[in-house]
Amino acid sequence: MKKTTTYSIFLALIVAVSLLFSIDSYANRRHFSFVYETPVLSSGNREVEIWNTIRTDKGVFYRGMDHRVEYEWGLGSGFQSSLYLNLNSESTLDATGGITNENQFGFSNEWKWSLSNPVADAIGSALYGEWTVDHDATELEGKLILDKQIGNILLAGNAVFEREFAAHGDGSYNNIEATFGAAYIANDHFSFGLEARHQTVALKDNSFPAFYAGPSISYSADKWWTVVSVLPQIGIGSNKNNTNNNLELEQHEKLQIRVLLSFEL
């Protein structure tokens, strides 16, 4: 009952945010769900993005679900900002063989500065910063975003550094990530491509690298757009779990699936 109530409250917040900011604007459409691109909303334009990420299987039963509602607005002069409501849940096996569920709420604020255009300039570039607060940690994240569109081909890459500060104990860590995406833009509505992520969770005494790659498909209409990406982990890193598939399953999952759905306001 507690878990059902938590999700009901979160869904109600999604509806409330969507109804509160109902004005006309132009959508900031994306072609990837893990890889960021440089364009930002024009001044005064707004949209709501709904994120859903599923992370599953660590050799034993594990399921993580990350939900975000983002209210995004353009500030002009290449700047954009966003507010997020976050809900993260994890289901794991406990020592008795039962399933333990944990839910966590958080709040994030994003700032993005587009420096150059991927079509008009030699390369598109942007800087990105985000801070997050929840009940037991504070996170700071920075990104360098690069992209280039040549005809119907879009290439994008991000360099990411994130630091999580634990509110208590010795649980602080760094997350270092490099992402790459390549997409074919078939027409004004549809694109398909490939995303890849190399992510390293660096704890105090050890680091845990993992590599993901898989397909990404996007579709956009006049007032909304969506992106779906399916990224399995590919075992090219060091094996820290004594398995025969060379996957890193202590800090990472075998499969990550993300769906983005955005509405113009």
N, C-alpha and C positions, 0 to 999 in steps of 0.2 A: 504493500500500500504506500509506504514512504517513497519508494522508487517511482511509482506511478504518479504520485503527487508532484514530485520534483520535475518530471518531464512535462506534466500538464502546465505547471507554472511557466516553464521555459517556452513552451509553444504559445502560451498566452502572450508572453512578452514579444515574440515574433510578430504576432498579429497586431499588437499595440503599436510597435514601431512602424510597421508597414502603413497603418492607417493614419498615424500622426503626421507624417511628412509626405502628403500627397500633392506634389506639384509637378509640372512638366519639366523634363530635362532630357539630356542625351546620355545614353548608357556608356560606361567605360568598359567595353567588351574585352574579354580575355579569351585566349586560345589554349591555355594550359591551366591546370589547377594547382600544381606545386611550384611551377616556374613563374616568376613575376615578369611583367613587361613594363616598359617605360611610360606609356601614355597615362595622362591624368584627366579627370573631369574638368570641364571648363568652369569658369567662375560662376557660382550660384547654382550649378547643376548638382543633382543628388540622386543617389540610388541606394537600395537595400540589397545586400548579398547574404544568402543563407548558405553556410558551409556544413557539410556532413562528411566526416572521415571515419572509415572503419579500419582498425588495425587488428589483425588476427593471427593466432597460432605462434607459439614459442616452443614448439616441440611437445608441450603439454597444453591443456586447454587454456587459452587466453583470448580475451576479446576487449579491445579498447574502442570507444566511440567518442569522437570529439565533435561537438556542435558549436557553431559560432553564428551570431547574427551581427552583421556589420552595417552601420549607417555611415555612408560615405558622401563627402561633399567637396566640390571644387572651390578653391580659394582665389584663383587667378595667379598670374605670373609663374605658372608651372607648378604651383603648390596644390596639394590635396591632403585632407585629413580624414580620419575615420574613428569611430567609436565601436567597440565590440562588447557583446555579452557572450561569455564562454561557459559551456557546460561540458565537462569531461567525465566519462565513466569508465571503469575497468572491472572486468569480471575474471577472477582467477580461482584456481584450485587451492583450497587450504590444506592443512596437515591431515585432516580427517577425510579428505576426498570430497568434501562439499565445495560449493561455489561461494566465494566472497565477492560482494559488490561494493564499490566505492564510487561516490559522486563528488564532484568538486565544481564550484562556481568561481568565475573570475571576471575581471574587467580589463580591457586593453585599449590603448590609444595609439594610433598610427599617424606618422607624418611622412609624406613622400614629395620629393622635389625632382621634377623632370628637367634635365639639363639640355638634352638634344633629342632630335626626332629620328626614328628609325628609317624613315623613308626619305625625308628631305636632306638629312645630314649623312655624313660618312658612316656614323654609327649612332644609335640611340643610347642614351645614358640617363640614369636616375640614381638618387640616393634615398634610402629608406631607413626610418627608425621607428621602433615600437617598444612600448613598455607595458607590462602586464602585472597585475596584482591579484593574488588569490589568498586563501586563508593561511597558507603555510609557506609562501614563497613570493619573491619579486623577480621578474625577468626583464632584461634589457637586450634588445636585438637590433643589429644593424645589417643592412644589405647594400651591396653594389649591384646595380641592375644594368645589363647591357643587352641590346637587341638590334637586329637589322632585318629589314624586309627588302628582298630583291624579287620583283615580279610577284609571283604567287607563293614564294618561299619565305617563311619567317623563321629566323634563328634567334634564340634568346638564352642568356646565361646569367646566373646569380652567384655571388660570393657572399656567404652568410656567416656571421658570428653572433652567438647568443650566450649570455651568462645568466644562470639562475642562482639567486641568492636565497638559501634556505632560511626561514624565519627562526629556526632553532636547530641545534645539532650540527653535524658535519656533512650535510647533504648537498652543498653547493657544487655546481659542475658547469663545464663549458660544452656547447654544442657547435661544432664547426661543420659547415655544409657547402658543397658546390653542386649546383643544379644546371641542367642543360635541356633545352627543348628545341625541336625542329618540327615545323608544321607546314602542310600544303593547304593553302587557302583556296578551296575549290570555287567559291562564289561568295556573295555578300552574306550568306547564311551559314555555310558549312565549312569546317576545316577538320583535318585529321593529321595526327603526327605521333611523335615519340617524346617521352620525357625520361630523364635519367637523374638520379640523385646519389651523391656520395656523402654520407653523413657519419660523423664521428662524435660519439659521446665521450667526453674526456673527464673522468672522475679524478679524485686526488691521487690515486695509486695506479690507475690503469686507464686505457682507452679502448673503445669498442667501435671499430669502423664497420659500415655496411654499405652495400651498393644495391640500388633499386633501378629498374628500367621497365617501361611498358607503354602501352598505347594511350593516346589522349584524343578525345573527340569533342568538338564544340559545335553548338548550333545557336544562332541568334535570330530573333524576330524583331519587329519594330519596337516593342516595349520590354523585351526581356531576352536573356541569353542564359545558356547553361553549358557547363563543361564537365566531362566525366573522364577520370584517369584511373587506370588499374596498373599498379606497380608491384610486381613480385620481387622479393629479394633474390639477387643473383650471387651465388657463392664464390666470390673472387677474393675475399679478404681472408684474414687469419681465422682459424677455427678455434674458438674459445669454449665450445660446448661439447667437445669429444663426440661429434656426430660425423657421419660419413658424407654429408652434403656441403660441408665447409660454410655453413650459414652462421651468422652471429645472432644468437637468440637469447642472449641475456638482457641486452638493452634495446633490441629491435625485434620486429615481428617478421614472419614470412611474407605477409601480404598487406599492402596498404591500398585502399580504394577511397577516392575523394570525388564528391559531387558538389559543384557550385551552381547555385541558381540565383540570378540577379534580376531585379525589377527596377525600371525607371520610375522616378517619383515626380 
